[in-house]
Amino acid sequence: MDIMQIVEKSKDAATVGRVFGEPIHQGDVTVIPVAKVIQGSGGGKGSGEEEGGGVGFGLGAAPAGVFVIKDGDVRWQPVVDVNRIVIGSQIVAVVLLLTVRAVLKRHLKRRR
């Protein structure tokens, strides 16, 4: 298979079916899961004395949230990334502690 054919086929991997999941019906509520899809591909071919070629393809997906449909109203419910919240809180705490430490050192130097 030609490298350009592989690259063209890889474009089909990032379809709507990969972004929106199958609707889930429960009573009068319908939930449609949504993912964030990132796709990339590339290829190359050399010529001359040493002929060669290569192709690369990457596809990643992460949950983004859900559309909730109830009584004709549509509501977006984003995914909460708890790990990001925890890491952000830890960074803020470290910066706060370093700032308090620097202020206390400066205050103690002035007292002497």
C-alpha positions in Angstrom: 0.0 0.0 0.0 1.3 3.5 -0.9 2.1 5.8 2.0 -0.4 8.5 0.7 -3.2 5.9 0.7 -2.4 5.1 4.4 -2.5 8.8 5.3 -5.8 9.2 3.5 -7.3 6.2 5.3 -6.1 7.6 8.6 -8.3 10.7 8.1 -11.3 8.4 8.3 -10.3 7.4 11.9 -11.4 10.8 13.3 -15.1 10.5 12.4 -18.2 11.8 14.2 -18.8 8.3 15.5 -15.6 8.6 17.6 -16.6 12.0 19.0 -20.3 11.3 19.9 -21.1 8.0 21.5 -24.3 6.0 21.2 -27.3 7.8 22.9 -28.4 6.3 26.2 -32.1 6.4 26.9 -33.4 6.1 30.4 -37.1 7.0 30.8 -37.7 10.5 29.4 -33.9 11.4 29.5 -31.4 10.9 26.7 -27.7 11.2 27.4 -25.2 11.6 24.5 -21.5 11.1 25.6 -19.0 13.3 23.9 -15.2 12.8 23.6 -12.4 15.1 22.6 -10.5 13.4 19.7 -7.1 14.3 18.6 -5.6 12.8 15.5 -2.4 13.2 13.5 -0.6 11.5 10.7 2.2 11.9 8.4 4.3 10.1 5.9 7.3 10.5 3.7 9.1 8.8 0.8 12.7 9.1 -0.3 14.3 8.6 -3.6 17.7 8.4 -5.1 20.4 5.9 -4.3 18.8 4.9 -1.0 15.1 4.7 -1.4 12.9 4.5 1.7 9.6 5.6 3.2 7.7 5.8 6.4 4.4 6.7 7.9 3.1 7.5 11.3 -0.3 7.8 12.8 -1.6 8.8 16.2 -5.1 9.0 17.7 -6.1 10.0 21.2 -9.5 10.5 22.9 -10.6 11.7 26.3 -14.0 12.2 27.7 -15.3 15.8 27.4 -18.8 15.5 28.8 -22.4 14.6 27.9 -25.4 16.3 26.4 -28.5 15.6 28.5 -31.8 15.9 26.7 -34.9 16.1 29.0 -38.3 17.4 28.1 -37.0 19.1 24.9 -34.3 20.9 26.8 -30.6 20.2 26.0 -28.0 20.8 28.8 -24.2 20.3 28.5 -22.6 18.6 31.5 -18.8 18.8 31.2 -16.5 16.1 32.7 -14.7 17.1 35.9 -11.1 16.1 35.8 -10.4 15.5 39.5 -6.7 14.8 38.9 -6.3 18.3 37.3 -8.0 19.9 40.2 -5.8 18.1 42.8 -2.6 18.9 41.0 -3.7 22.6 40.6 -4.5 22.8 44.3 -1.1 21.3 45.2 0.7 23.8 43.0 -1.2 26.7 44.7 -0.4 25.3 48.1 3.4 25.0 47.4 3.5 28.6 46.0 1.6 29.8 49.0 4.0 28.1 51.5 7.1 29.4 49.7 5.6 32.9 49.7 4.8 32.7 53.5 8.3 31.4 54.1 10.0 34.3 52.2 7.8 36.8 54.0 8.7 35.3 57.4 12.4 35.3 56.6 12.3 38.9 55.6 10.4 39.8 58.7 12.8 38.0 61.0 15.8 39.7 59.3 14.3 43.1 59.9 13.8 42.4 63.6 17.5 41.6 64.2 
